Amino acid sequence: MSRFLANCLAIIVLSTMVHGADDAKSTVAKMNEAWLAAYKAADFDRLAALYTEDAVLMSAGREPVQGREAIRNFFAEDFKYFPKRSMTVKSLRVEASDSVLVDSGEYRYDGIDTEGKPLHITGNYNTVFKKTDGKWHTAIEIWNVRTPEGSK
């Protein structure tokens, strides 16, 4: 009988862990969708609102940017040089705890600069989401650039 109870408890614990992992992946997917929609719309206020007040953004080849307003300005400035752009992300691994989610994956950026020159980049990213006041926000975002297409 005790073996039966131990097996039941193990099944309950494992199913809770799997359900928690599914919830984390779903939350990350929703956060990524919201980010991509704001990015596509060039809605810098909505984009900045997805970050914590003290968020840190570490992009390839640049100094870190800290704070929601500075991050808003970072994207607004970048869009001046690439008015036509699109971005996709592919989450490869999600880790979760009670108030932190970590999403690691790859992205693809396609843009056309103000002179009509195309730019295609693939890279890797790590995003740390933090739950504050019952809502998820990006606290840390890091990305790098793999070899841009055309220069391989």
C-alpha positions in Angstrom: 0.0 0.0 0.0 2.8 2.5 0.8 4.4 1.8 -2.6 1.1 2.7 -4.2 0.9 6.0 -2.3 4.5 6.8 -3.2 3.8 6.2 -6.9 0.7 8.4 -6.7 2.6 11.2 -5.1 5.4 10.9 -7.7 2.8 11.1 -10.5 1.2 14.2 -8.9 4.6 15.9 -8.5 5.7 15.1 -12.1 2.5 16.2 -13.6 2.7 19.5 -11.6 6.2 20.0 -12.9 5.2 19.4 -16.5 2.2 21.7 -16.1 4.4 24.4 -14.7 6.8 24.1 -17.6 3.9 24.4 -20.0 2.7 27.5 -18.2 6.2 29.0 -18.4 6.5 28.3 -22.1 3.0 29.8 -22.7 3.9 32.9 -20.7 7.1 33.4 -22.6 5.3 32.9 -25.9 2.8 35.6 -24.9 5.5 38.0 -23.8 7.4 37.4 -27.1 4.2 38.0 -29.1 3.5 41.3 -27.3 7.1 42.4 -27.8 7.1 41.6 -31.5 3.7 43.3 -32.0 5.0 46.5 -30.3 8.2 46.3 -32.3 6.4 45.8 -35.6 4.1 48.8 -34.9 7.1 50.9 -33.9 5.1 51.7 -30.7 8.0 52.7 -28.5 5.8 53.4 -25.4 4.2 50.0 -25.6 7.6 48.4 -26.2 9.1 50.2 -23.2 6.1 49.2 -21.0 7.1 45.6 -21.4 10.3 46.2 -19.4 10.8 46.8 -15.7 11.7 50.3 -14.6 15.3 49.2 -13.9 15.7 46.8 -16.9 19.0 46.3 -18.5 19.4 45.9 -22.3 22.7 44.5 -23.6 22.8 44.5 -27.3 25.6 43.3 -29.6 28.5 45.8 -29.9 26.9 48.5 -27.7 27.1 49.8 -24.2 24.4 48.5 -21.9 21.2 50.5 -21.7 19.5 50.8 -18.3 16.0 51.9 -17.4 12.7 51.8 -19.2 13.0 55.3 -20.7 16.5 54.7 -22.0 15.4 51.5 -23.6 12.5 53.3 -25.2 14.9 55.8 -26.6 17.3 53.1 -27.8 14.6 51.5 -30.0 13.3 54.9 -31.2 16.8 55.9 -32.3 17.5 52.5 -34.0 14.3 52.8 -36.0 15.5 56.1 -37.6 18.2 54.2 -39.4 16.1 51.1 -40.4 12.6 52.3 -41.1 11.7 49.0 -42.7 12.3 46.0 -40.5 10.9 42.7 -39.2 12.0 40.4 -36.5 11.2 36.8 -35.6 12.2 34.9 -32.5 12.4 31.2 -31.8 12.5 30.2 -28.2 14.8 27.2 -27.6 14.8 26.8 -23.9 12.6 28.2 -21.0 13.5 27.9 -17.3 11.2 29.0 -14.6 10.9 29.8 -10.9 8.2 31.5 -9.0 9.0 35.1 -10.0 11.6 34.6 -12.8 11.5 33.2 -16.3 14.5 32.8 -18.6 14.0 32.5 -22.3 17.0 31.5 -24.5 16.6 31.3 -28.2 17.5 32.7 -31.6 16.2 35.7 -33.6 16.2 36.8 -37.2 16.2 40.4 -38.2 15.5 41.7 -41.7 15.7 45.4 -42.4 16.2 48.0 -45.1 18.1 51.1 -44.1 17.3 54.7 -45.2 19.5 54.2 -48.3 17.7 51.1 -49.4 20.4 48.7 -48.3 19.1 45.4 -46.9 20.4 43.9 -43.7 19.8 40.3 -42.6 21.0 39.1 -39.2 20.6 36.0 -37.1 21.6 35.9 -33.5 21.1 34.5 -30.1 19.3 36.0 -27.1 18.6 35.5 -23.4 15.7 37.3 -21.8 15.0 37.3 -18.1 11.4 38.0 -17.2 10.6 39.1 -13.7 7.1 39.0 -12.1 6.4 42.3 -10.3 3.0 43.3 -9.0 1.5 40.1 -10.5 2.7 41.0 -14.1 5.6 39.8 -16.1 8.1 42.3 -17.5 11.5 42.0 -19.1 14.3 42.7 -16.5 17.4 41.7 -18.5 17.7 41.3 -22.3 21.0 40.2 -23.9 21.5 39.4 -27.6 24.4 38.8 -29.9 24.9 38.6 -33.6 26.0 35.5 -35.5 27.4 35.9 -38.9 25.2 38.2 -41.0 23.8 36.5 -44.1 25.8 37.2 -47.2 29.1 37.3 -45.3 29.3 33.6 -44.7 
